[in-house]
Amino acid sequence: MKVIYKIIALVVLVGGALLLSQGLSDIREIETAEDLRMKKWIWTESSKFGLTFNSDGQLDIDTDCNNMSSTYTVEGERLILGRISTTLMACNNSREGEFSASLIKTERYTFTSSGELVLHLSDGSSLMFR
């Protein structure tokens, strides 16, 4: 009889540990998505470019010329951007085309140990934001 109770206790402990580990990974995913929305992210190559991830799934994109917007979805570390909309002002010497062409290649994101946001692009390159 004592052996049966020990087996039952072991099953309960293992099952609880599995549920707890699944719950913790879900919590980290939520925290990571929240981390995106904690501030305006400024591109490290030019302070005129920035991203603001709004809680409603809207992405505001600041550039050195036009205002842009998109939608976004987070699935773990995957970051899926929707179609980018933009105003149509013409600007000389703008890096907007380069920036938006890179941005649409976003596949996933991570954070550095010092808190920078890194967007990993489909061509193997990345964009970094502070």
Secondary structure, DSSP 4 states (H G I P E B T S, - for coil): -HHHHHHHHHHHHHHHHHHHHHHHHHHHHHHHHHHHTTSEEEBTT-TT-EEEE-TTSEEEEE-SS-EEEEEEEEETTEEEE-PPEE-----TT--HHHHHHHHTTEEEEEE-TTS-EEEEETTS-EEEE-
